Amino acid sequence: MNTLKKTAGLLGSLCMALTSTVTSAQTLYQNETGTHDGYYYSFWKDSGDASFTLQPGGRYQSQWNSSTNNWVGGKGWNPGGRKVVNYEGYYGVNSSQNSYLALYGWTRNPLIEFYIIESYGSYDPSSCSGGTNYGTFQSDGATYRMRRCQRVQQPSIEGTQTFYQYFSVREPIKGYGNVNGTITTGNHFDAWASVGLNLGSFDYMVMASEGYQSTGSSDITVSEGTSSGGGPSSGGGSGGPSSTDIVVNARGAAGGEHINLLINGNVVADWTLTTSMAAYVYTGSAAGDVQVQYDNDVSGADVILDSVYVNGETREAESMEYNTATYGNGECGGGSYSETMHCNGVIGFGDTGACFSNNCAAPVSDPITVRAEGVNGDEHINLIVGGNVVADWTLATGMNDYSYTGGASGDVQVEYDNDATGRDVILDYVLVNGEIRQAEDMEYNTATYGNGECGGGSYSETMHCSGVIGFGDSDACFSNSCN
């Protein structure tokens, strides 16, 4: 995106901020920032006919055409920060239009411009010359790619400065038309910090639409959700069992650490951890409060509890307030919002039937079958559904079917993770939701070698490198012939 022009306009608009307490619709044709019905808003364009309509609550509408060189606008908060951001509505572009839908904001000290990209059209906003990639992480049931770019002596909210831009780019993107989703901003801030990308004190943060020399429209409503943490309930009241398998993602610091999965106060599964992060799956139908308990603490041992996948959504341990296992303020149980369990105790993840993200999918009704073979015979693949590893297999040299029947839902990916000389995976297809999705029909592919690099090719059934091929959502139907 043309962030140079955009940030220049935002500078000017900040100087003439208006505050509005009127909750009726109001259409803007000129650059403006302020508050409207409890939400901060920002609208800027450098030319043309783009318009921005403030609707009640967190809703806004926009329209633009190619007469506008560059425009951006959205509703959100000032200051921004650690929030569970829910959004829904209509994103009216297609892959030929230069546009994006993203959570966008700034911090000071250090001065950082940040983006959490949910969808884009013909241009990836993180595509900058000389940028640095920092790998991927999982949040809200999706994979995000991290990247940093630098702007040298360019306009910012503090005048002309040199500053960094931080990006999280959703893979695969949400797409176009009717959209909805959840962004747990703390997960992104923590992932950036884990690779040395630190933020400062927050300025504004909005769920933004942008267009650059393009045509489109948007009708987006943004709201703030709540943490999915919670303690045990009194009695056995429950919203029902999880619609999917429950997957606990964890590892031990020393190896040998033991955890229990408790539902409604009863141990329904238990595992002894290794030092590698792994997915531990419970396939029963127990209902009630979900807790993970660490019960054999000794010197040098800790549990790193990444997340629990339940009812079709990922609930991150660091988002949970109910925590008796983290050491803080001089005692066990004195801390919370942490994935490290230093002491015997529990972290609570809410009810099996709850949906904190407003994006809980119904389980797929059929098994997911991966048809694949290894060239050498010791290639290893993972089936990832909704951002979680739900099954894994070591391949034979002949083509075979590998099936998963647990009922997890969300984005489906097959990951090859032990590439070495002489090894390749031949991935024929994935059978999901009653239809065959051929690997050679899939554009999202980071495992095929092409154009001189791993991930440089797509539309291929050969996985030359460690990476993934994406097969779309578990409940999608691309063939119009699903069960």
N, C-alpha and C positions, 0 to 999 in steps of 0.2 A: 504493500500500500504506500501511497505517497504521504508518509508520516511527516516529512518536512513541511509540506503545505498545511497539513492538518494541525500540527502543533503551533504553527504560526497563528492560525486563526483562533485557536483555543486561548492563546495568550491575550489576543485582543478582546475576546469575549469575556474573559475573567475580569477585565477591568470595568465592564459595565454590567455586572451581575444584577439580576432582578430577583426579588422574592415575591412569589405569588401564593396567596392562600385560597384562591378561587379553585373550586373542585370541578367546575364545568370544563368542557373541552375548549382548547385554545390552540389555534394553529399559528405557528411561527414561520415567517419567511425570511427573517433576518437573524444574524448570529445572536445567541442569548444563552445565559446560564442562570440558574436560580433554583428555587424549590417550588414544587407543585404537589399539593395533596400529600404531603409527608415524604416526598422523594426529591432528591437532587436531580437536576437535568442539565444537559449540555447539548447545544445544537450549534453547528458551525458548517459553513460552506464558503468556497472561494468565488463561486459564480453560479449563474444558472437558476433553474426553477425548482430545486429541491425544497420540500416543505416538511415540517415536523409538527405533529399535532399531539398536544398533551391531553391525555384522557385521564379520568379519575384513577386514583391509586397509582400502581406502578406501571400502568399501561401507556404506551405511546404508539403512534402510527407515523409512517413516513412514506413519501413518494419521491422519486427522482428520475431523471432521464439524462441522456448524453449531453444536454446543454450545460449540465453541471460538471465541472472538471473534477472536483473532489468535495465530498461532504461527509460528516459523521455526526451522530447524535444518539443519545440514550438516556435512560433513567436509572438511578441507583442511589448512592450515598456519598456524603461528604462529612466526615472522612470515611474512607473505605476501611477494609480490614478483614479479620477472620469471620466469615459469615457462610452460612449454607444458603446459596443463592438458587432459587427456583425460577425458571423461565418457561414460557409457553407462548404459542401464537403462530404467526405465519411469516415465513421468510421467503419473499417472492422474487427469487432470482433463479438462475440456472448456471450450469458449468461454463457457459460462454461469457458470463458477466463478471466484471472485476468488482468484487464486493466481499465483505465478511460480516459474520455475526460473532461477537466476542465480548467477554468481560474485560473492560479496559480501564486502566487507572494509572496513577502516579504516586510515588513517594518522594520525600525530601530527606536529605542527610543519611544515605546518599540519594542523589537525584536519579530515579529509575522510572522508566515508562514500561508498563507491563501489560501483557495480553494473555488471556486464556481463550484460545480460538476454538469455537464449537463448529463453525462451518465457514466455507469460503467458496468462491466461484472459480474464475479462471486463473487466479494468482494466489499463491500461498504467502500471507503477510510476513512470515518469518524468513522469506527468501532474501537474504542480504549477502552482499559480497564480503567475504572475510569473516563471516559469522562462525560461532563455535557450537557444536552439538554436544549435549550432556546426557545422552541416553534417554530412557523412557521410564515411566512409573505408572502405576494403576491408581485411578480415583473414580469413584462414582460409577463403577462398572465398565470403565473404558481405559484404553491405553493413551497416554499423552507423551508426546515427544518434546524434549526441552531444548531450547536454543537461545543463544545470546548474540545480540548484534550491538554495534556501537555507532552512535551518531556523534560526529565531530563538528563542534561549533555550529550547532543548529538550534532553532527556536525550541523553547521548552516553557514550562510553567514558571521558570526562574530566569527567563530571558535567554539569550544566546549562550548555550553551554555545550560541553562535551559530556555525554551521558550514555549509559547502557540501556538497551531494551531487553526484557526477559519475555520469552514466549513459552507457553504450553500449547501444543497443537494436538487436538483430538484426532486419533486414528482408529477407525475411519471417521470422517467428518459426519455430522448429523444429517447432511443433505439439505433438501430444499422443500418448500411447501409448508405443511403443518409440522411444527417442531415443538419439542419440549425437552426439558432436562434439568439436571441439578449440578451445580458447581460448588463443591466444598472447598472454599478458597484456601483454608488452612493447609489442606493436603498439598496444594501447589506451592504455597509459600515454604512449607517444610521440605518439599522435594527440591526446590531451588536452593534452599539453605544447605541441604545435604551435599551439594556439589559446589558450594562456595558462592552461590548467587544470593547475596543478602539484600534485603530491602531496608528502607528507612522508615520514617514516620509517615503515615498514610495521608494523602490528599484525597481527591475524589476518586470514585470508582463507579462506572456505569455499565449496564448491559447494552452494548452499542451495536448499531448497524452502520455500515459505511459503504459508499459507492464511489468508484473512481472511473470517470469516463464510461459510464454504464447506465443501464436502465433497470429499475426494480422498485419494490415496495416492501414494507414490513409492518407488522402489527404485533408488537411484543409486549407481554406483561411480565414484570419482574416482581418477585416477592422474597422475603427472608424467611427461611425455614428454621428449624431448631435442631440442636444436637440430638443424635440418636442414642445417647447414653441414658442409662436408667438403672435404678436399683431393683431389688426383688420386690414383687408385689405381695400384698397381704391376701392370703387365700389363693385359690387356683384359677382366678379369672383370666381368660386368655382370648385374644382375637382369632384363635385358630392356629393350626400348624403352619409351618413354612410351606410355601407353594413349590419350593425347590429343595434339593439337598442342602444341608448346612455344611459349609466348607470353612475350616479353621486354618488360616495361614500362619505358621509359626516356626521358630527354630530355637534351639538352645544355645547358650553362650559356651557351655562346656561339653554338651552332649550328655544324654541321660536324664535330662529334666523331664518331669512327668506332669501332664496336664489332664484335666477332666473337662468334658463338656456337660454342663448342667442345664437342664430344661425344667422349669417349674420346681427347682430344688432337688431334682433327681439326676444322678449320674447316668447318662445315656450312652456315653462313649468315652474312652480314654486312650491316650497315646504317650509313648516315650519318644522324646524329640532327639533328632540329630543336630549337628551344627549347621546344616544346610536348610534354607527356607523351603518348606514343603507344605503341600495341601493335604489336610486330614479331613476325611469326608464321613458325615453321618447321614444315613439314608432313611431313618425312621420317621415316624409321624407324631412324635411327642410335641406338645404345645405348652406355651407359657414363657416365662422370662428366660432369656438366654444368658448364661454366664460361662466364662472360661476360668477354670481354677488351676492354680499352680500349687502343688502340695508336697514337694520334696526338696525345699530350698536347703542348700548347704553353701559353705564358703566357695566362691569362685563360680557359682552357678546362677544363671538368670534365664528368664524366658523372654524372647523377643516375639511379641504377638502383633503381627502386622494388621490383620483384619479378620472379620468373620463375614462370610457371604450367606445371607439368610433371606428368604422370601423374595429372591430375585434382585437383591441390592447388596452392595458392599458397605459394611459398617466398619469404619477405621477405628482401631484401638485408641489412637491419639485424639479421637473426637468424643471419647466416653468420659463422662464426669464421675460415674460410679466406679470406683477403683480402690480396692483395699490392699493391692499388691505392690504398689509403687512406693519407693522410699522418698520422703520429702518432709521438710520442716522437722527433721530430727527423728522421724519415726516411720515405721512401716504403715502404709495406709495414709500417710500424710500428704501424698501427691495425687494428681490425677492428670487426665489428658496426656497420657504417655503410653507408648507401646512396650516399654520395658517393665517386666514384673520382677522386682528385686527380691520380694518376700513371698512366703506362702499367703495366698489370698486370691481374690477374684476380680475380674473386670466384667461389668454388666453391659450387655448389648441390646437391651430392650426386648420386646415381645416377639415371638415367632411370627405372628400374624400382622405385625405392624408394618407400615411403609413410610419411612421417614424422608425418603428422597422424592416422593410423589412420582416415581418412575419404576415401580415394581412390575415386572412382566409376568404374565402367566407362563407356567412351565410348558415346554415343548411336549407334545403328546406322543411322539414316536422316539425310538432310540436314535442317537447320532452315530452314524457309521463312517469311519475313515477307511478308505481303501488305499493302501500304500505298500511299498516295498523298499528295502534298502539295497544299495549297490554292493556294500561290503557285508551286511548282515548284522551289524551291531549299532546301527543308527538309532537314535532315541528321539521320539516325538512326544509332545504334550498336546492335549486337547484343551483349549482355553475357551471358556464360555462366560460371558459377563465379566471378563477381566480376571477370572480365577482358573487355575489348573484343576480340572475335574477328572482327568484320566491321563495316563501316560503309558507308552508301550515302547519296547525295544523291537525293531523290525527284523523280519527274516528277509532272505534274498528273493523269495517268491512273493507275488502279489497276494495280499491277504486282506480280509475285512477285520477291523478293530472297532468294537462297539461300546458305547457308553449309554447307560439306561437310567441315569440318576434324575433327570428332569430339570437340570439347571437351564436358565434362559438368559439371553442377551447376545452380544456380538460373538460370533464363532470364529476362532482362529486355530490353525494347526501350526505349532512351533517345532522347528528342528533345532536342537540345542547342543549337539556334541560333534560338530563338524571337524573333520581331520582329513589329512591326505588319504585319498582312496575312498572316502565316504561321500555319498550323495543320497538323498531321499527322492524317490519317484512317487509323487502324490497324485493319484488318479482322480479321485473325487471325494466329496463328503456328501453323504445322504442325511438330510436334515429336513424336518417338517414334511416328510413324505416326498421330497423331490431330490434329484441328483444335481449337485452343483459342481461342475467340472473345474479342476484347478486351473486349466488353461484359459478359462473364462474370467478369472479373477484379476482385476487390476491391482488391488492392494497386495503387494508382494515385496517383502524385504529380504527374501532368501535366494532369489535367482541372480546369478552373475550376468551382468550386461553392461555395456558401455564402459568397460574397464573397472567395474567395482561391484561388490556385493550390494544387492538392493537396487542395481541399476537397470534391472529388467522386470518384466511382468508378463502376464498371460502365458505362464509356463507351468508344467507339472513337475519340473526338475528343481529341487531345492539344493543348490550347490553350496550354500553358506548357512551358518546358523542364522535363523530369522523366522518370520511367520508369513503365511498366506491367509488373508481374511476372506471369509465366506458369507458375510452379512449376518443379519439378525436371525436368531433361532426361529422366530415366529413369522418371518417374512415369507413371501411366496413369489418367486421370480418367474416361475413357469406357468402360472395360472392353472396349475394342476396339482395342488397340494391336497393331502388327506384332510 
